[in-house]
Structures are given as structure tokens and as C-alpha cells.
Amino acid sequence: MLKKLQTVLWRQHFELQVDAKALIEMINSASLPNAPMTRWVAFIQLFSFDLGHKPGKTFTMPDGLSRRPQSEDEEKEKSEFDEEEEWIKPHPIFGVKHNNIIKLAGIKLP
């Protein structure tokens, strides 16, 4: 969800509520088990937010939204977004591999 809303959330302080305590511990952990998880947590930490836990039983709205069927337009938009990332080249100085981090850093690619 952060990827999809990054342009709205960038430079905004917000509260992020999750229903998984393990996720909170993982984000706050000094050591992570593997490189993909480290990159994922690094992306999340680019945002300014307070992280809170809300038990799953009381967290019905986001759960329902994540399970709703997607329209054809949403499916097409998702596939176009995925295709866009394939042609973006990382900035040679920073070695950034992800399109969204490049956008957030304000780096202009040649």
C-alpha cells in the first residue's frame, strides 16, 4: 500500500496501523534475516510514520478492502505498473535498483 500511495505520503507524517505484531518487531529490529527483507524495511523507513498495532478482529476495513475483487481497469493498471519497472535503470552512483526509491530520492536518470 505504501508503494501505491507514496506520492501522497512522501514528506507527510502519518500513523501506520498493522494487525501483525511480528511486523512491528521486524521493522524495529537491528538485524534482518536476508537482503530482500532488508531492502523492504529500508523502503518503509523512507517514510515518516508512527507504527501501531491493531488486533485483527478489530481491523475489518483494510482486511475487507484487500480481499475485494479487482476490476479489469485495476488489473490493467497493475500490469502496466509492473512493466514500467523493468526498463528503469539504476543510478550508477548509488546503485539503486528500485524505481520507487529513485523517484523518492528525486534522482533524474539519463
HUVENHU-V543696 format. One line per field, one symbol per residue. psi: psi as a letter, one per 20 degrees, with the letter a starting at -180 (. if undefined). burial: I if it has 9 or more other ideal C-beta (glycine too) atoms within 8 Angstrom, else O. A space follows every 50 residues. Layout:
psi: ???
burial: ???
This chain:
psi: hhghjhhgipjpprpopqjohhgghghiqhpqhrghhggghhghiiqoqp pqppqhhjlhghgghiiqqqrhghgggghhghhhhhipqqphgikpipgh hgghikppq.
burial: OIOOOIOOIOOOOIOIOIIOOOOIOIIOOOOOOOOOIIIOIOIIOOIOOO IOIIOOOOIOOOIOOOOOOOOOOOIOOIOOOOOIIOOIOIIOOOOIOIOI IIIIOOOOOO
